Amino acid sequence: MAVLEERPVRLEFFPITGVPEIPSGCALGAVLLQCLEQAAVDLGPQDIVAVAQKVVSKAEGRVVRLAEIEPSKRALGIAGETGKDARMVEVILRESRRIVRRRGDIVISETHHGFICANAGVDRSNVDGGEAVTLLPLDPDRSARRLAEELGCGIIITDTFGRAWREGLLDTTIGLAGVPPFVDFRGTTDRYGYPLQASILAAVDGLAAAAGLVMGKTEQIPAVVIRGFTWTRGDSSAQALLRPTHKDLFL
């Protein structure tokens, strides 16, 4: 876990523009480097690139055409209760360890990675007019490590999640390489000398959320350079951000 370091005076976020449609098997790192070169942006080892899950999934071939899906009996049952496309439900079930909650047409599940999110991360937006869906990368940390090696900087792979008891969506971290997930304030004191005992900042989620504002949802900006954040390279993983079930107060 990262220790508290001097905080940056300014954080900068640069959109990586000109990224084309990403086909299956595409060398995503090479594409991003080419776009950065065209924009005359040189990456440094202390820079971080936040990359949207959608382009990572497309590059890794994590795309399923719904016409090729045969719904199971369970999927047909849930579809009848929720009004969702039975083929979509079938893909959600395949990508889930368990269904956590259902209400109306909302399905909240736990993915095989351990993420709690809507529809197990299965997404119809920006994929072939809704006739296909993207799935989360099989191993987002591995995907991040590959990009980190190719780009020579820290990597955050982001996806848009809802939040319990909060309206609206935020980008959060599902894959991580190099950048420590937390900044640990425990053992320090506040301005009045009070010792901090439980203050652990999920820094990469904060960076992911800010990068999401730069990416937008319709601007076709799938990656953002983050500059000015102080960090020390380590063997990091987004899995560290997941709270174990036995520690969850709301189950």
DOTORVO-228379 format. One line per field, with one value per residue (C-alpha): residue number from 0; z, y, x. Coordinates in Angstrom, 2 decimals, padded with zeros to 5 digits, always signed. Layout:
! residues N
n (NUM | ...) $
zz (Z | ...) $
yy (Y | ...) $
xx (X | ...) $
END
This chain:
! residues 251
n (0 | 1 | 2 | 3 | 4 | 5 | 6 | 7 | 8 | 9 | 10 | 11 | 12 | 13 | 14 | 15 | 16 | 17 | 18 | 19 | 20 | 21 | 22 | 23 | 24 | 25 | 26 | 27 | 28 | 29 | 30 | 31 | 32 | 33 | 34 | 35 | 36 | 37 | 38 | 39 | 40 | 41 | 42 | 43 | 44 | 45 | 46 | 47 | 48 | 49 | 50 | 51 | 52 | 53 | 54 | 55 | 56 | 57 | 58 | 59 | 60 | 61 | 62 | 63 | 64 | 65 | 66 | 67 | 68 | 69 | 70 | 71 | 72 | 73 | 74 | 75 | 76 | 77 | 78 | 79 | 80 | 81 | 82 | 83 | 84 | 85 | 86 | 87 | 88 | 89 | 90 | 91 | 92 | 93 | 94 | 95 | 96 | 97 | 98 | 99 | 100 | 101 | 102 | 103 | 104 | 105 | 106 | 107 | 108 | 109 | 110 | 111 | 112 | 113 | 114 | 115 | 116 | 117 | 118 | 119 | 120 | 121 | 122 | 123 | 124 | 125 | 126 | 127 | 128 | 129 | 130 | 131 | 132 | 133 | 134 | 135 | 136 | 137 | 138 | 139 | 140 | 141 | 142 | 143 | 144 | 145 | 146 | 147 | 148 | 149 | 150 | 151 | 152 | 153 | 154 | 155 | 156 | 157 | 158 | 159 | 160 | 161 | 162 | 163 | 164 | 165 | 166 | 167 | 168 | 169 | 170 | 171 | 172 | 173 | 174 | 175 | 176 | 177 | 178 | 179 | 180 | 181 | 182 | 183 | 184 | 185 | 186 | 187 | 188 | 189 | 190 | 191 | 192 | 193 | 194 | 195 | 196 | 197 | 198 | 199 | 200 | 201 | 202 | 203 | 204 | 205 | 206 | 207 | 208 | 209 | 210 | 211 | 212 | 213 | 214 | 215 | 216 | 217 | 218 | 219 | 220 | 221 | 222 | 223 | 224 | 225 | 226 | 227 | 228 | 229 | 230 | 231 | 232 | 233 | 234 | 235 | 236 | 237 | 238 | 239 | 240 | 241 | 242 | 243 | 244 | 245 | 246 | 247 | 248 | 249 | 250) $
zz (+000.00 | -000.87 | +001.96 | +002.14 | -000.05 | -000.82 | -002.62 | -006.13 | -006.60 | -009.89 | -011.70 | -015.48 | -017.71 | -021.47 | -023.74 | -026.28 | -029.42 | -032.88 | -031.65 | -034.46 | -034.05 | -032.35 | -034.00 | -032.38 | -032.25 | -032.52 | -030.88 | -028.63 | -027.09 | -030.52 | -031.55 | -028.42 | -028.92 | -032.52 | -031.41 | -028.74 | -031.30 | -033.64 | -030.75 | -029.85 | -026.33 | -024.84 | -022.04 | -018.97 | -016.47 | -013.85 | -016.18 | -015.91 | -018.81 | -017.97 | -020.65 | -021.02 | -020.66 | -023.91 | -026.17 | -024.15 | -024.51 | -028.24 | -028.77 | -026.85 | -028.78 | -025.81 | -028.06 | -028.45 | -031.16 | -029.63 | -032.70 | -031.75 | -028.18 | -027.24 | -023.98 | -021.22 | -019.34 | -016.44 | -018.78 | -020.35 | -016.90 | -015.80 | -019.15 | -018.69 | -015.24 | -016.17 | -019.79 | -020.76 | -023.94 | -023.04 | -025.04 | -023.03 | -019.81 | -020.89 | -021.46 | -018.07 | -016.38 | -018.11 | -016.90 | -013.30 | -010.19 | -008.74 | -009.11 | -006.13 | -006.60 | -009.12 | -009.18 | -012.23 | -015.22 | -013.13 | -012.62 | -010.21 | -010.26 | -009.05 | -011.96 | -012.03 | -011.18 | -008.01 | -009.22 | -008.10 | -010.97 | -013.28 | -015.88 | -014.99 | -017.07 | -020.25 | -022.36 | -025.60 | -026.04 | -028.81 | -030.20 | -033.65 | -033.15 | -030.17 | -032.05 | -030.13 | -026.57 | -024.98 | -021.98 | -019.36 | -020.06 | -018.72 | -016.53 | -016.42 | -014.35 | -016.96 | -019.66 | -017.71 | -017.24 | -020.98 | -021.76 | -019.06 | -020.66 | -024.11 | -023.07 | -020.33 | -017.72 | -015.15 | -016.39 | -015.01 | -016.87 | -016.09 | -016.31 | -015.37 | -012.24 | -010.17 | -006.43 | -003.52 | -002.17 | -004.57 | -007.81 | -010.94 | -012.37 | -012.00 | -013.72 | -011.40 | -011.62 | -012.81 | -013.94 | -012.62 | -013.36 | -011.58 | -009.74 | -006.09 | -005.49 | -002.19 | -000.43 | +003.26 | +005.74 | +008.81 | +011.33 | +010.30 | +012.08 | +010.95 | +011.28 | +014.93 | +015.80 | +015.84 | +014.77 | +011.66 | +012.16 | +009.25 | +006.42 | +003.32 | +000.08 | -002.97 | -005.09 | -008.37 | -008.23 | -007.81 | -010.82 | -012.82 | -011.98 | -013.06 | -016.25 | -016.97 | -017.07 | -019.77 | -021.74 | -021.63 | -023.11 | -026.66 | -027.46 | -028.65 | -026.23 | -024.81 | -023.07 | -020.97 | -019.85 | -016.15 | -015.10 | -011.73 | -009.40 | -007.08 | -006.99 | -006.50 | -008.86 | -007.31 | -007.98 | -007.92 | -008.64 | -008.83 | -006.79 | -003.72 | -004.08 | -003.61 | -000.10 | +001.06 | +001.59 | +005.30 | +005.76 | +003.96 | +006.48 | +004.12 | +003.33) $
yy (+000.00 | +003.44 | +005.65 | +009.30 | +011.45 | +015.15 | +015.89 | +017.36 | +021.04 | +020.34 | +017.31 | +017.40 | +015.21 | +015.03 | +013.26 | +010.87 | +011.80 | +010.28 | +006.70 | +004.69 | +001.90 | -000.96 | -004.38 | -007.75 | -008.59 | -004.95 | -003.95 | -001.36 | -000.14 | +000.60 | +002.48 | +004.66 | +005.40 | +006.44 | +008.78 | +010.29 | +010.80 | +012.57 | +014.83 | +015.47 | +014.08 | +012.23 | +009.80 | +009.74 | +006.90 | +008.90 | +009.45 | +007.29 | +006.37 | +005.63 | +003.38 | +002.63 | -001.02 | -000.96 | -000.59 | -003.12 | -005.64 | -004.99 | -005.42 | -008.70 | -010.04 | -009.92 | -009.24 | -011.52 | -011.31 | -011.80 | -013.67 | -016.51 | -016.86 | -019.57 | -018.57 | -021.17 | -021.94 | -019.79 | -016.88 | -017.16 | -017.09 | -013.98 | -012.31 | -012.94 | -011.33 | -008.36 | -007.63 | -007.89 | -009.56 | -013.26 | -013.48 | -010.59 | -012.30 | -015.49 | -013.63 | -011.95 | -015.33 | -016.75 | -013.79 | -013.98 | -015.88 | -015.04 | -012.69 | -010.34 | -008.38 | -008.02 | -005.29 | -004.43 | -004.70 | -004.12 | -007.07 | -006.62 | -009.47 | -010.46 | -011.11 | -013.89 | -011.20 | -010.30 | -006.97 | -006.10 | -004.25 | -004.01 | -006.77 | -008.29 | -005.56 | -006.80 | -003.69 | -003.00 | +000.64 | +001.60 | -001.95 | -002.64 | -000.87 | -003.01 | -006.32 | -007.29 | -006.81 | -006.39 | -008.42 | -007.36 | -008.46 | -011.94 | -010.56 | -006.74 | -006.59 | -008.66 | -006.38 | -003.37 | -004.92 | -005.55 | -001.93 | -000.66 | -002.58 | -001.26 | +002.37 | +002.56 | +004.18 | +003.38 | +002.06 | +002.23 | +000.35 | +001.95 | +001.02 | +002.86 | +001.58 | +002.67 | +003.20 | +001.88 | +004.54 | +007.19 | +008.38 | +008.69 | +006.73 | +007.07 | +005.51 | +003.18 | +000.99 | -002.62 | -003.17 | -001.73 | -001.86 | -000.11 | +002.46 | +001.62 | +001.46 | +003.37 | +006.30 | +005.43 | +008.29 | +006.05 | +007.03 | +010.68 | +013.47 | +016.06 | +019.80 | +019.64 | +016.77 | +014.12 | +010.75 | +009.24 | +005.58 | +004.49 | +006.96 | +004.98 | +006.85 | +004.74 | +007.07 | +005.16 | +005.25 | +009.02 | +009.26 | +006.94 | +009.07 | +012.28 | +010.64 | +009.55 | +013.20 | +013.82 | +010.70 | +011.48 | +008.94 | +010.17 | +012.00 | +008.90 | +009.53 | +006.08 | +007.01 | +009.87 | +010.78 | +011.71 | +013.81 | +015.22 | +012.40 | +011.31 | +007.55 | +004.83 | +001.86 | -001.45 | -004.81 | -003.46 | -005.06 | -003.79 | -006.84 | -004.99 | -002.59 | -005.33 | -005.65 | -009.28 | -010.48 | -011.12 | -007.43 | -006.09 | -004.56 | -004.64 | -008.34) $
xx (+000.00 | +001.32 | +002.46 | +001.51 | +003.74 | +003.73 | +000.48 | +000.62 | -000.11 | -001.87 | -003.25 | -003.56 | -005.73 | -005.03 | -007.54 | -006.00 | -007.89 | -008.04 | -008.39 | -010.06 | -012.61 | -010.77 | -011.21 | -010.58 | -006.88 | -005.84 | -002.53 | -004.15 | -000.89 | +000.57 | -002.60 | -002.47 | +001.22 | +000.55 | -002.25 | +000.02 | +002.78 | +000.37 | -000.66 | +003.03 | +002.52 | +005.49 | +004.68 | +006.92 | +007.32 | +005.38 | +002.43 | -000.67 | -002.95 | -006.57 | -008.10 | -011.81 | -012.74 | -014.70 | -011.64 | -009.66 | -012.47 | -012.80 | -009.05 | -009.12 | -012.09 | -014.44 | -017.43 | -020.45 | -023.10 | -026.55 | -027.80 | -025.43 | -026.76 | -029.27 | -031.00 | -031.21 | -034.41 | -033.21 | -032.45 | -035.91 | -037.49 | -035.59 | -036.28 | -040.00 | -039.90 | -037.71 | -038.58 | -034.91 | -033.71 | -033.36 | -030.13 | -028.71 | -029.76 | -028.04 | -024.76 | -025.12 | -025.59 | -022.52 | -020.44 | -021.70 | -020.71 | -024.11 | -027.04 | -026.94 | -030.20 | -033.01 | -035.61 | -037.71 | -035.42 | -032.27 | -029.93 | -027.00 | -024.51 | -021.08 | -018.76 | -016.18 | -013.62 | -015.53 | -016.96 | -020.50 | -022.12 | -025.11 | -025.47 | -022.06 | -020.46 | -022.17 | -022.77 | -024.66 | -023.62 | -021.19 | -021.15 | -022.60 | -025.90 | -026.91 | -026.70 | -023.57 | -022.33 | -018.94 | -017.82 | -015.30 | -011.71 | -010.99 | -008.19 | -008.21 | -005.01 | -003.20 | -004.55 | -003.27 | +000.18 | +000.46 | -000.42 | +001.95 | +004.80 | +003.95 | +003.43 | +006.09 | +003.85 | +001.17 | -002.18 | -005.71 | -008.46 | -011.81 | -015.47 | -018.64 | -020.37 | -023.33 | -022.93 | -024.97 | -027.35 | -025.99 | -027.58 | -025.49 | -022.59 | -018.82 | -015.86 | -013.99 | -010.89 | -011.20 | -007.61 | -004.36 | -000.64 | +002.19 | +000.10 | -000.68 | -004.45 | -004.41 | -002.85 | -002.63 | -003.05 | -003.03 | -000.39 | -000.45 | -002.32 | -004.81 | -004.15 | -005.25 | -002.94 | -005.69 | -004.22 | -005.81 | -006.60 | -008.79 | -008.15 | -007.20 | -007.90 | -008.83 | -006.74 | -006.99 | -010.79 | -010.60 | -008.31 | -010.59 | -013.63 | -011.88 | -010.62 | -014.19 | -015.25 | -012.65 | -013.65 | -017.35 | -019.76 | -020.25 | -016.99 | -015.08 | -012.21 | -011.33 | -008.07 | -006.70 | -003.18 | -003.00 | -000.03 | +001.03 | -000.03 | +002.77 | +003.20 | +005.78 | +005.71 | +004.74 | +003.11 | -000.45 | -003.82 | -007.38 | -008.37 | -007.08 | -010.02 | -012.62 | -014.01 | -014.30 | -017.86 | -017.29 | -016.38 | -019.45 | -021.86 | -024.84 | -025.06) $
END
